[in-house]
Amino acid sequence: MPALFDKQGIKFQYPENWTVEASTAIDEDGVTLYSPGGGFWSVVVRDGGDEPAQVAEVVLETMRELYDDLDSAAVEEPVAGEELVGHDVNFYCLDMTNTAQIRAFRRDGKTYLVLYQAEDREFDAIEPVFRAITRSLVQAH
């Protein structure tokens, strides 16, 4: 049975065996989930006029600074009736290939930024879970 996160104005379902860590940042609300295998799914919610594409681009540029040989592709993805924008990202970390997906959307004057990432073998196995968590977030807001 999935667990329900419903705090800080953020609501979504997630696997009950994943670890939850809420953000303590003053200017934004957020939460990160960690899978038992080390992958993570994270959402940050910002009030104001941040455009989703710009927010996703800032995250991509930050990742470019952190990882050499990063490959990315811009994407638009419909999720539960909402058009999410962002990037699919592949990179090496600790000699392992990793995949990350950056997605952002606006609703009711807030910008939601979703980032999920895992080592490729784990990513392939849990990508449907990442997508289900994202879908539950979009549907709840």
N, CA, C and O atoms as a GROMACS GRO file, in nm:
protein
  564
    1MET      N    1   0.084  -0.118   0.000
    1MET     CA    2   0.000   0.000   0.000
    1MET      C    3   0.089   0.124   0.000
    1MET      O    4   0.184   0.132   0.078
    2PRO      N    5   0.060   0.221  -0.086
    2PRO     CA    6   0.146   0.340  -0.089
    2PRO      C    7   0.124   0.430   0.032
    2PRO      O    8   0.016   0.435   0.090
    3ALA      N    9   0.230   0.500   0.067
    3ALA     CA   10   0.222   0.600   0.174
    3ALA      C   11   0.180   0.733   0.110
    3ALA      O   12   0.192   0.751  -0.011
    4LEU      N   13   0.132   0.826   0.192
    4LEU     CA   14   0.089   0.957   0.144
    4LEU      C   15   0.171   1.065   0.213
    4LEU      O   16   0.176   1.072   0.336
    5PHE      N   17   0.236   1.149   0.133
    5PHE     CA   18   0.302   1.268   0.185
    5PHE      C   19   0.205   1.384   0.164
    5PHE      O   20   0.157   1.405   0.053
    6ASP      N   21   0.176   1.459   0.272
    6ASP     CA   22   0.082   1.571   0.264
    6ASP      C   23   0.124   1.676   0.367
    6ASP      O   24   0.064   1.687   0.474
    7LYS      N   25   0.229   1.752   0.333
    7LYS     CA   26   0.283   1.855   0.422
    7LYS      C   27   0.335   1.969   0.336
    7LYS      O   28   0.360   1.950   0.217
    8GLN      N   29   0.351   2.086   0.394
    8GLN     CA   30   0.408   2.203   0.326
    8GLN      C   31   0.332   2.239   0.198
    8GLN      O   32   0.387   2.303   0.109
    9GLY      N   33   0.206   2.198   0.188
    9GLY     CA   34   0.131   2.223   0.066
    9GLY      C   35   0.168   2.131  -0.048
    9GLY      O   36   0.132   2.157  -0.162
   10ILE      N   37   0.240   2.025  -0.019
   10ILE     CA   38   0.284   1.927  -0.119
   10ILE      C   39   0.215   1.795  -0.087
   10ILE      O   40   0.215   1.750   0.028
   11LYS      N   41   0.159   1.733  -0.189
   11LYS     CA   42   0.087   1.607  -0.166
   11LYS      C   43   0.117   1.509  -0.279
   11LYS      O   44   0.110   1.545  -0.397
   12PHE      N   45   0.152   1.385  -0.243
   12PHE     CA   46   0.175   1.279  -0.341
   12PHE      C   47   0.181   1.145  -0.269
   12PHE      O   48   0.198   1.140  -0.148
   13GLN      N   49   0.168   1.038  -0.346
   13GLN     CA   50   0.183   0.903  -0.293
   13GLN      C   51   0.322   0.850  -0.329
   13GLN      O   52   0.380   0.888  -0.431
   14TYR      N   53   0.373   0.762  -0.244
   14TYR     CA   54   0.507   0.705  -0.266
   14TYR      C   55   0.515   0.568  -0.199
   14TYR      O   56   0.434   0.538  -0.112
   15PRO      N   57   0.613   0.486  -0.238
   15PRO     CA   58   0.628   0.355  -0.174
   15PRO      C   59   0.662   0.369  -0.026
   15PRO      O   60   0.749   0.448   0.011
   16GLU      N   61   0.596   0.293   0.056
   16GLU     CA   62   0.613   0.307   0.201
   16GLU      C   63   0.752   0.265   0.250
   16GLU      O   64   0.789   0.299   0.362
   17ASN      N   65   0.828   0.192   0.168
   17ASN     CA   66   0.963   0.152   0.212
   17ASN      C   67   1.071   0.251   0.167
   17ASN      O   68   1.190   0.224   0.183
   18TRP      N   69   1.030   0.367   0.112
   18TRP     CA   70   1.126   0.471   0.075
   18TRP      C   71   1.141   0.568   0.191
   18TRP      O   72   1.048   0.587   0.270
   19THR      N   73   1.258   0.630   0.203
   19THR     CA   74   1.288   0.726   0.309
   19THR      C   75   1.250   0.867   0.264
   19THR      O   76   1.274   0.906   0.150
   20VAL      N   77   1.189   0.943   0.356
   20VAL     CA   78   1.144   1.080   0.326
   20VAL      C   79   1.230   1.179   0.402
   20VAL      O   80   1.258   1.162   0.521
   21GLU      N   81   1.271   1.286   0.331
   21GLU     CA   82   1.348   1.394   0.394
   21GLU      C   83   1.290   1.527   0.345
   21GLU      O   84   1.300   1.560   0.227
   22ALA      N   85   1.230   1.603   0.436
   22ALA     CA   86   1.171   1.733   0.400
   22ALA      C   87   1.278   1.841   0.398
   22ALA      O   88   1.375   1.835   0.475
   23SER      N   89   1.261   1.939   0.309
   23SER     CA   90   1.355   2.051   0.297
   23SER      C   91   1.339   2.146   0.413
   23SER      O   92   1.230   2.162   0.468
   24THR      N   93   1.449   2.210   0.450
   24THR     CA   94   1.445   2.312   0.554
   24THR      C   95   1.478   2.450   0.498
   24THR      O   96   1.502   2.543   0.574
   25ALA      N   97   1.480   2.462   0.365
   25ALA     CA   98   1.512   2.591   0.302
   25ALA      C   99   1.402   2.692   0.336
   25ALA      O  100   1.284   2.657   0.341
   26ILE      N  101   1.441   2.817   0.358
   26ILE     CA  102   1.348   2.921   0.398
   26ILE      C  103   1.261   2.966   0.281
   26ILE      O  104   1.142   2.992   0.300
   27ASP      N  105   1.317   2.976   0.162
   27ASP     CA  106   1.246   3.037   0.050
   27ASP      C  107   1.173   2.938  -0.041
   27ASP      O  108   1.120   2.978  -0.144
   28GLU      N  109   1.170   2.810  -0.003
   28GLU     CA  110   1.101   2.712  -0.085
   28GLU      C  111   1.061   2.592  -0.001
   28GLU      O  112   1.120   2.565   0.104
   29ASP      N  113   0.960   2.522  -0.049
   29ASP     CA  114   0.917   2.398   0.015
   29ASP      C  115   0.963   2.283  -0.073
   29ASP      O  116   0.964   2.294  -0.195
   30GLY      N  117   1.001   2.174  -0.010
   30GLY     CA  118   1.047   2.061  -0.088
   30GLY      C  119   1.058   1.936  -0.005
   30GLY      O  120   1.056   1.939   0.118
   31VAL      N  121   1.069   1.825  -0.076
   31VAL     CA  122   1.086   1.696  -0.011
   31VAL      C  123   1.162   1.605  -0.107
   31VAL      O  124   1.147   1.613  -0.229
   32THR      N  125   1.244   1.518  -0.049
   32THR     CA  126   1.319   1.420  -0.127
   32THR      C  127   1.288   1.281  -0.073
   32THR      O  128   1.283   1.259   0.048
   33LEU      N  129   1.267   1.189  -0.164
   33LEU     CA  130   1.247   1.048  -0.132
   33LEU      C  131   1.370   0.971  -0.176
   33LEU      O  132   1.427   0.999  -0.282
   34TYR      N  133   1.411   0.873  -0.096
   34TYR     CA  134   1.524   0.788  -0.132
   34TYR      C  135   1.476   0.644  -0.141
   34TYR      O  136   1.414   0.591  -0.049
   35SER      N  137   1.507   0.580  -0.254
   35SER     CA  138   1.471   0.439  -0.272
   35SER      C  139   1.566   0.353  -0.191
   35SER      O  140   1.674   0.400  -0.154
   36PRO      N  141   1.529   0.229  -0.162
   36PRO     CA  142   1.621   0.140  -0.090
   36PRO      C  143   1.752   0.119  -0.164
   36PRO      O  144   1.853   0.088  -0.100
   37GLY      N  145   1.754   0.135  -0.298
   37GLY     CA  146   1.874   0.114  -0.376
   37GLY      C  147   1.961   0.237  -0.395
   37GLY      O  148   2.068   0.228  -0.455
   38GLY      N  149   1.918   0.352  -0.344
   38GLY     CA  150   2.000   0.472  -0.351
   38GLY      C  151   1.951   0.578  -0.449
   38GLY      O  152   2.002   0.690  -0.446
   39GLY      N  153   1.856   0.546  -0.534
   39GLY     CA  154   1.800   0.647  -0.623
   39GLY      C  155   1.718   0.747  -0.543
   39GLY      O  156   1.684   0.723  -0.428
   40PHE      N  157   1.688   0.860  -0.605
   40PHE     CA  158   1.605   0.957  -0.534
   40PHE      C  159   1.508   1.027  -0.627
   40PHE      O  160   1.531   1.038  -0.748
   41TRP      N  161   1.399   1.075  -0.569
   41TRP     CA  162   1.296   1.156  -0.633
   41TRP      C  163   1.278   1.278  -0.545
   41TRP      O  164   1.263   1.265  -0.423
   42SER      N  165   1.278   1.397  -0.606
   42SER     CA  166   1.272   1.519  -0.528
   42SER      C  167   1.177   1.619  -0.592
   42SER      O  168   1.168   1.626  -0.715
   43VAL      N  169   1.106   1.695  -0.510
   43VAL     CA  170   1.022   1.804  -0.560
   43VAL      C  171   1.050   1.929  -0.477
   43VAL      O  172   1.063   1.923  -0.355
   44VAL      N  173   1.058   2.041  -0.547
   44VAL     CA  174   1.071   2.172  -0.485
   44VAL      C  175   0.959   2.258  -0.540
   44VAL      O  176   0.932   2.258  -0.660
   45VAL      N  177   0.892   2.332  -0.451
   45VAL     CA  178   0.782   2.419  -0.491
   45VAL      C  179   0.820   2.561  -0.456
   45VAL      O  180   0.858   2.592  -0.343
   46ARG      N  181   0.808   2.649  -0.557
   46ARG     CA  182   0.843   2.790  -0.539
   46ARG      C  183   0.724   2.877  -0.574
   46ARG      O  184   0.658   2.857  -0.676
   47ASP      N  185   0.696   2.974  -0.488
   47ASP     CA  186   0.596   3.076  -0.519
   47ASP      C  187   0.658   3.178  -0.612
   47ASP      O  188   0.780   3.196  -0.613
   48GLY      N  189   0.575   3.246  -0.688
   48GLY     CA  190   0.627   3.354  -0.772
   48GLY      C  191   0.620   3.323  -0.919
   48GLY      O  192   0.551   3.231  -0.963
   49GLY      N  193   0.694   3.401  -0.994
   49GLY     CA  194   0.682   3.397  -1.139
   49GLY      C  195   0.784   3.312  -1.212
   49GLY      O  196   0.806   3.333  -1.331
   50ASP      N  197   0.847   3.217  -1.146
   50ASP     CA  198   0.946   3.134  -1.213
   50ASP      C  199   0.882   3.052  -1.324
   50ASP      O  200   0.786   2.978  -1.301
   51GLU      N  201   0.934   3.064  -1.444
   51GLU     CA  202   0.886   2.985  -1.557
   51GLU      C  203   0.944   2.844  -1.548
   51GLU      O  204   1.063   2.828  -1.523
   52PRO      N  205   0.862   2.742  -1.568
   52PRO     CA  206   0.911   2.604  -1.558
   52PRO      C  207   1.034   2.575  -1.643
   52PRO      O  208   1.128   2.512  -1.596
   53ALA      N  209   1.035   2.620  -1.768
   53ALA     CA  210   1.150   2.592  -1.856
   53ALA      C  211   1.277   2.655  -1.801
   53ALA      O  212   1.385   2.596  -1.811
   54GLN      N  213   1.267   2.774  -1.743
   54GLN     CA  214   1.385   2.841  -1.688
   54GLN      C  215   1.436   2.768  -1.564
   54GLN      O  216   1.557   2.752  -1.547
   55VAL      N  217   1.345   2.723  -1.479
   55VAL     CA  218   1.384   2.650  -1.359
   55VAL      C  219   1.453   2.519  -1.397
   55VAL      O  220   1.556   2.484  -1.340
   56ALA      N  221   1.396   2.448  -1.494
   56ALA     CA  222   1.458   2.323  -1.540
   56ALA      C  223   1.596   2.348  -1.599
   56ALA      O  224   1.687   2.267  -1.581
   57GLU      N  225   1.611   2.458  -1.670
   57GLU     CA  226   1.740   2.492  -1.731
   57GLU      C  227   1.846   2.522  -1.625
   57GLU      O  228   1.962   2.483  -1.640
   58VAL      N  229   1.808   2.589  -1.518
   58VAL     CA  230   1.902   2.618  -1.408
   58VAL      C  231   1.953   2.489  -1.347
   58VAL      O  232   2.072   2.476  -1.318
   59VAL      N  233   1.863   2.393  -1.326
   59VAL     CA  234   1.905   2.264  -1.270
   59VAL      C  235   2.000   2.193  -1.366
   59VAL      O  236   2.101   2.137  -1.323
   60LEU      N  237   1.968   2.194  -1.495
   60LEU     CA  238   2.055   2.132  -1.594
   60LEU      C  239   2.193   2.197  -1.593
   60LEU      O  240   2.294   2.126  -1.595
   61GLU      N  241   2.200   2.328  -1.590
   61GLU     CA  242   2.330   2.398  -1.590
   61GLU      C  243   2.409   2.364  -1.463
   61GLU      O  244   2.531   2.349  -1.469
   62THR      N  245   2.343   2.352  -1.350
   62THR     CA  246   2.410   2.312  -1.226
   62THR      C  247   2.468   2.172  -1.240
   62THR      O  248   2.581   2.147  -1.198
   63MET      N  249   2.392   2.082  -1.300
   63MET     CA  250   2.442   1.946  -1.321
   63MET      C  251   2.561   1.945  -1.417
   63MET      O  252   2.654   1.868  -1.399
   64ARG      N  253   2.558   2.030  -1.519
   64ARG     CA  254   2.670   2.040  -1.613
   64ARG      C  255   2.799   2.081  -1.541
   64ARG      O  256   2.908   2.036  -1.576
   65GLU      N  257   2.786   2.167  -1.440
   65GLU     CA  258   2.902   2.210  -1.362
   65GLU      C  259   2.956   2.097  -1.275
   65GLU      O  260   3.075   2.094  -1.246
   66LEU      N  261   2.870   2.006  -1.234
   66LEU     CA  262   2.909   1.898  -1.144
   66LEU      C  263   2.965   1.775  -1.215
   66LEU      O  264   3.052   1.707  -1.161
   67TYR      N  265   2.915   1.747  -1.336
   67TYR     CA  266   2.949   1.622  -1.403
   67TYR      C  267   3.007   1.648  -1.541
   67TYR      O  268   2.949   1.721  -1.621
   68ASP      N  269   3.123   1.588  -1.568
   68ASP     CA  270   3.182   1.593  -1.702
   68ASP      C  271   3.104   1.499  -1.794
   68ASP      O  272   3.039   1.405  -1.748
   69ASP      N  273   3.112   1.525  -1.922
   69ASP     CA  274   3.051   1.436  -2.022
   69ASP      C  275   2.902   1.412  -1.999
   69ASP      O  276   2.853   1.301  -2.020
   70LEU      N  277   2.832   1.515  -1.958
   70LEU     CA  278   2.688   1.505  -1.937
   70LEU      C  279   2.616   1.522  -2.070
   70LEU      O  280   2.643   1.617  -2.143
   71ASP      N  281   2.526   1.432  -2.101
   71ASP     CA  282   2.442   1.441  -2.221
   71ASP      C  283   2.301   1.475  -2.176
   71ASP      O  284   2.254   1.425  -2.073
   72SER      N  285   2.233   1.560  -2.253
   72SER     CA  286   2.096   1.594  -2.217
   72SER      C  287   2.011   1.615  -2.342
   72SER      O  288   2.063   1.644  -2.450
   73ALA      N  289   1.882   1.600  -2.324
   73ALA     CA  290   1.786   1.626  -2.430
   73ALA      C  291   1.666   1.697  -2.368
   73ALA      O  292   1.613   1.653  -2.266
   74ALA      N  293   1.624   1.806  -2.430
   74ALA     CA  294   1.506   1.878  -2.384
   74ALA      C  295   1.382   1.792  -2.412
   74ALA      O  296   1.374   1.725  -2.515
   75VAL      N  297   1.286   1.795  -2.319
   75VAL     CA  298   1.163   1.717  -2.336
   75VAL      C  299   1.042   1.798  -2.293
   75VAL      O  300   1.051   1.889  -2.210
   76GLU      N  301   0.930   1.764  -2.351
   76GLU     CA  302   0.798   1.806  -2.306
   76GLU      C  303   0.720   1.678  -2.286
   76GLU      O  304   0.714   1.594  -2.376
   77GLU      N  305   0.661   1.662  -2.169
   77GLU     CA  306   0.597   1.535  -2.136
   77GLU      C  307   0.460   1.560  -2.074
   77GLU      O  308   0.450   1.626  -1.971
   78PRO      N  309   0.354   1.509  -2.136
   78PRO     CA  310   0.223   1.521  -2.074
   78PRO      C  311   0.210   1.422  -1.958
   78PRO      O  312   0.237   1.303  -1.972
   79VAL      N  313   0.168   1.474  -1.844
   79VAL     CA  314   0.147   1.390  -1.725
   79VAL      C  315   0.015   1.433  -1.662
   79VAL      O  316   0.001   1.547  -1.617
   80ALA      N  317  -0.080   1.343  -1.657
   80ALA     CA  318  -0.209   1.367  -1.592
   80ALA      C  319  -0.272   1.499  -1.637
   80ALA      O  320  -0.325   1.575  -1.556
   81GLY      N  321  -0.266   1.526  -1.767
   81GLY     CA  322  -0.329   1.645  -1.822
   81GLY      C  323  -0.247   1.773  -1.811
   81GLY      O  324  -0.293   1.879  -1.852
   82GLU      N  325  -0.127   1.763  -1.757
   82GLU     CA  326  -0.038   1.880  -1.741
   82GLU      C  327   0.084   1.860  -1.832
   82GLU      O  328   0.136   1.749  -1.842
   83GLU      N  329   0.129   1.967  -1.898
   83GLU     CA  330   0.248   1.959  -1.982
   83GLU      C  331   0.371   1.992  -1.898
   83GLU      O  332   0.390   2.107  -1.857
   84LEU      N  333   0.455   1.892  -1.871
   84LEU     CA  334   0.578   1.912  -1.797
   84LEU      C  335   0.692   1.937  -1.896
   84LEU      O  336   0.699   1.872  -2.000
   85VAL      N  337   0.780   2.030  -1.863
   85VAL     CA  338   0.896   2.058  -1.947
   85VAL      C  339   1.021   2.024  -1.868
   85VAL      O  340   1.020   2.025  -1.745
   86GLY      N  341   1.129   1.995  -1.940
   86GLY     CA  342   1.252   1.965  -1.869
   86GLY      C  343   1.355   1.899  -1.958
   86GLY      O  344   1.365   1.927  -2.077
   87HIS      N  345   1.433   1.810  -1.896
   87HIS     CA  346   1.546   1.748  -1.965
   87HIS      C  347   1.563   1.603  -1.918
   87HIS      O  348   1.541   1.572  -1.801
   88ASP      N  349   1.602   1.517  -2.011
   88ASP     CA  350   1.651   1.383  -1.977
   88ASP      C  351   1.802   1.394  -1.979
   88ASP      O  352   1.860   1.449  -2.072
   89VAL      N  353   1.868   1.341  -1.876
   89VAL     CA  354   2.011   1.362  -1.856
   89VAL      C  355   2.080   1.228  -1.830
   89VAL      O  356   2.028   1.143  -1.757
   90ASN      N  357   2.197   1.210  -1.891
   90ASN     CA  358   2.282   1.094  -1.867
   90ASN      C  359   2.422   1.143  -1.836
   90ASN      O  360   2.472   1.236  -1.899
   91PHE      N  361   2.487   1.079  -1.737
   91PHE     CA  362   2.621   1.122  -1.696
   91PHE      C  363   2.689   1.009  -1.620
   91PHE      O  364   2.625   0.912  -1.578
   92TYR      N  365   2.820   1.025  -1.601
   92TYR     CA  366   2.899   0.931  -1.521
   92TYR      C  367   2.922   0.990  -1.383
   92TYR      O  368   2.952   1.108  -1.368
   93CYS      N  369   2.909   0.904  -1.282
   93CYS     CA  370   2.942   0.943  -1.144
   93CYS      C  371   3.000   0.819  -1.078
   93CYS      O  372   2.938   0.713  -1.078
   94LEU      N  373   3.118   0.832  -1.021
   94LEU     CA  374   3.188   0.720  -0.958
   94LEU      C  375   3.197   0.600  -1.053
   94LEU      O  376   3.174   0.485  -1.014
   95ASP      N  377   3.232   0.629  -1.179
   95ASP     CA  378   3.252   0.529  -1.284
   95ASP      C  379   3.125   0.448  -1.316
   95ASP      O  380   3.134   0.340  -1.374
   96MET      N  381   3.010   0.500  -1.280
   96MET     CA  382   2.884   0.435  -1.316
   96MET      C  383   2.800   0.533  -1.398
   96MET      O  384   2.804   0.654  -1.376
   97THR      N  385   2.724   0.478  -1.491
   97THR     CA  386   2.635   0.564  -1.568
   97THR      C  387   2.508   0.589  -1.488
   97THR      O  388   2.455   0.500  -1.422
   98ASN      N  389   2.461   0.713  -1.495
   98ASN     CA  390   2.343   0.755  -1.421
   98ASN      C  391   2.246   0.824  -1.515
   98ASN      O  392   2.285   0.884  -1.615
   99THR      N  393   2.120   0.814  -1.482
   99THR     CA  394   2.015   0.882  -1.555
   99THR      C  395   1.938   0.970  -1.458
   99THR      O  396   1.910   0.931  -1.345
  100ALA      N  397   1.906   1.090  -1.504
  100ALA     CA  398   1.823   1.182  -1.427
  100ALA      C  399   1.718   1.240  -1.519
  100ALA      O  400   1.740   1.256  -1.639
  101GLN      N  401   1.604   1.272  -1.463
  101GLN     CA  402   1.501   1.341  -1.538
  101GLN      C  403   1.459   1.463  -1.458
  101GLN      O  404   1.425   1.454  -1.340
  102ILE      N  405   1.461   1.576  -1.525
  102ILE     CA  406   1.422   1.705  -1.467
  102ILE      C  407   1.288   1.742  -1.530
  102ILE      O  408   1.276   1.743  -1.652
  103ARG      N  409   1.189   1.772  -1.448
  103ARG     CA  410   1.058   1.811  -1.499
  103ARG      C  411   1.007   1.929  -1.417
  103ARG      O  412   1.032   1.938  -1.297
  104ALA      N  413   0.935   2.020  -1.484
  104ALA     CA  414   0.879   2.136  -1.414
  104ALA      C  415   0.744   2.173  -1.473
  104ALA      O  416   0.719   2.152  -1.592
  105PHE      N  417   0.658   2.228  -1.388
  105PHE     CA  418   0.528   2.278  -1.433
  105PHE      C  419   0.479   2.385  -1.335
  105PHE      O  420   0.526   2.394  -1.222
  106ARG      N  421   0.383   2.466  -1.382
  106ARG     CA  422   0.322   2.571  -1.299
  106ARG      C  423   0.176   2.539  -1.276
  106ARG      O  424   0.106   2.492  -1.365
  107ARG      N  425   0.133   2.566  -1.154
  107ARG     CA  426  -0.008   2.552  -1.121
  107ARG      C  427  -0.039   2.646  -1.006
  107ARG      O  428   0.032   2.648  -0.906
  108ASP      N  429  -0.145   2.723  -1.020
  108ASP     CA  430  -0.193   2.812  -0.915
  108ASP      C  431  -0.084   2.905  -0.862
  108ASP      O  432  -0.072   2.923  -0.740
  109GLY      N  433  -0.006   2.964  -0.952
  109GLY     CA  434   0.096   3.060  -0.912
  109GLY      C  435   0.221   3.001  -0.850
  109GLY      O  436   0.306   3.074  -0.797
  110LYS      N  437   0.235   2.869  -0.856
  110LYS     CA  438   0.352   2.802  -0.801
  110LYS      C  439   0.422   2.722  -0.911
  110LYS      O  440   0.357   2.668  -1.000
  111THR      N  441   0.554   2.716  -0.902
  111THR     CA  442   0.632   2.634  -0.994
  111THR      C  443   0.679   2.510  -0.918
  111THR      O  444   0.737   2.519  -0.810
  112TYR      N  445   0.652   2.394  -0.976
  112TYR     CA  446   0.691   2.266  -0.919
  112TYR      C  447   0.808   2.213  -1.002
  112TYR      O  448   0.799   2.202  -1.124
  113LEU      N  449   0.916   2.181  -0.935
  113LEU     CA  450   1.034   2.123  -1.000
  113LEU      C  451   1.054   1.983  -0.946
  113LEU      O  452   1.068   1.963  -0.825
  114VAL      N  453   1.055   1.886  -1.036
  114VAL     CA  454   1.074   1.746  -0.999
  114VAL      C  455   1.207   1.700  -1.060
  114VAL      O  456   1.233   1.724  -1.178
  115LEU      N  457   1.288   1.634  -0.980
  115LEU     CA  458   1.413   1.576  -1.026
  115LEU      C  459   1.420   1.434  -0.971
  115LEU      O  460   1.406   1.413  -0.850
  116TYR      N  461   1.441   1.337  -1.060
  116TYR     CA  462   1.466   1.203  -1.010
  116TYR      C  463   1.587   1.145  -1.082
  116TYR      O  464   1.613   1.172  -1.199
  117GLN      N  465   1.660   1.062  -1.006
  117GLN     CA  466   1.791   1.018  -1.053
  117GLN      C  467   1.829   0.886  -0.988
  117GLN      O  468   1.796   0.860  -0.873
  118ALA      N  469   1.898   0.802  -1.065
  118ALA     CA  470   1.951   0.677  -1.011
  118ALA      C  471   2.059   0.624  -1.105
  118ALA      O  472   2.068   0.664  -1.221
  119GLU      N  473   2.140   0.536  -1.052
  119GLU     CA  474   2.236   0.462  -1.134
  119GLU      C  475   2.154   0.383  -1.235
  119GLU      O  476   2.045   0.336  -1.203
  120ASP      N  477   2.205   0.368  -1.357
  120ASP     CA  478   2.124   0.317  -1.468
  120ASP      C  479   2.054   0.184  -1.442
  120ASP      O  480   1.937   0.168  -1.479
  121ARG      N  481   2.120   0.089  -1.379
  121ARG     CA  482   2.054  -0.040  -1.355
  121ARG      C  483   1.934  -0.023  -1.263
  121ARG      O  484   1.828  -0.082  -1.285
  122GLU      N  485   1.950   0.058  -1.160
  122GLU     CA  486   1.837   0.084  -1.070
  122GLU      C  487   1.732   0.168  -1.141
  122GLU      O  488   1.612   0.144  -1.125
  123PHE      N  489   1.776   0.268  -1.219
  123PHE     CA  490   1.682   0.356  -1.286
  123PHE      C  491   1.587   0.276  -1.374
  123PHE      O  492   1.466   0.299  -1.373
  124ASP      N  493   1.642   0.182  -1.450
  124ASP     CA  494   1.558   0.100  -1.538
  124ASP      C  495   1.451   0.026  -1.459
  124ASP      O  496   1.338   0.009  -1.506
  125ALA      N  497   1.486  -0.018  -1.340
  125ALA     CA  498   1.391  -0.095  -1.258
  125ALA      C  499   1.286  -0.007  -1.191
  125ALA      O  500   1.171  -0.049  -1.177
  126ILE      N  501   1.325   0.114  -1.149
  126ILE     CA  502   1.231   0.195  -1.070
  126ILE      C  503   1.174   0.316  -1.146
  126ILE      O  504   1.100   0.395  -1.087
  127GLU      N  505   1.208   0.332  -1.272
  127GLU     CA  506   1.151   0.445  -1.347
  127GLU      C  507   0.999   0.446  -1.341
  127GLU      O  508   0.941   0.554  -1.327
  128PRO      N  509   0.930   0.332  -1.352
  128PRO     CA  510   0.784   0.337  -1.340
  128PRO      C  511   0.737   0.391  -1.203
  128PRO      O  512   0.632   0.455  -1.195
  129VAL      N  513   0.814   0.366  -1.099
  129VAL     CA  514   0.780   0.420  -0.967
  129VAL      C  515   0.800   0.571  -0.965
  129VAL      O  516   0.715   0.645  -0.915
  130PHE      N  517   0.913   0.618  -1.020
  130PHE     CA  518   0.936   0.762  -1.029
  130PHE      C  519   0.820   0.830  -1.103
  130PHE      O  520   0.768   0.932  -1.058
  131ARG      N  521   0.779   0.771  -1.213
  131ARG     CA  522   0.670   0.828  -1.294
  131ARG      C  523   0.538   0.828  -1.217
  131ARG      O  524   0.461   0.924  -1.226
  132ALA      N  525   0.511   0.722  -1.142
  132ALA     CA  526   0.387   0.714  -1.064
  132ALA      C  527   0.385   0.820  -0.953
  132ALA      O  528   0.282   0.881  -0.928
  133ILE      N  529   0.498   0.842  -0.888
  133ILE     CA  530   0.505   0.946  -0.785
  133ILE      C  531   0.479   1.082  -0.848
  133ILE      O  532   0.403   1.163  -0.794
  134THR      N  533   0.543   1.108  -0.962
  134THR     CA  534   0.524   1.235  -1.031
  134THR      C  535   0.378   1.253  -1.072
  134THR      O  536   0.322   1.362  -1.055
  135ARG      N  537   0.317   1.150  -1.125
  135ARG     CA  538   0.177   1.157  -1.165
  135ARG      C  539   0.087   1.187  -1.046
  135ARG      O  540  -0.006   1.266  -1.057
  136SER      N  541   0.115   1.124  -0.932
  136SER     CA  542   0.031   1.149  -0.813
  136SER      C  543   0.048   1.292  -0.765
  136SER      O  544  -0.048   1.352  -0.715
  137LEU      N  545   0.169   1.349  -0.778
  137LEU     CA  546   0.192   1.490  -0.743
  137LEU      C  547   0.110   1.582  -0.834
  137LEU      O  548   0.041   1.673  -0.786
  138VAL      N  549   0.118   1.559  -0.964
  138VAL     CA  550   0.046   1.644  -1.060
  138VAL      C  551  -0.104   1.633  -1.036
  138VAL      O  552  -0.174   1.734  -1.038
  139GLN      N  553  -0.154   1.515  -1.015
  139GLN     CA  554  -0.298   1.496  -0.994
  139GLN      C  555  -0.347   1.562  -0.867
  139GLN      O  556  -0.462   1.606  -0.860
  140ALA      N  557  -0.262   1.570  -0.766
  140ALA     CA  558  -0.302   1.627  -0.636
  140ALA      C  559  -0.300   1.780  -0.637
  140ALA      O  560  -0.354   1.842  -0.546
  141HIS      N  561  -0.237   1.840  -0.738
  141HIS     CA  562  -0.223   1.987  -0.736
  141HIS      C  563  -0.288   2.054  -0.852
  141HIS      O  564  -0.285   2.176  -0.864
   0.00000   0.00000   0.00000
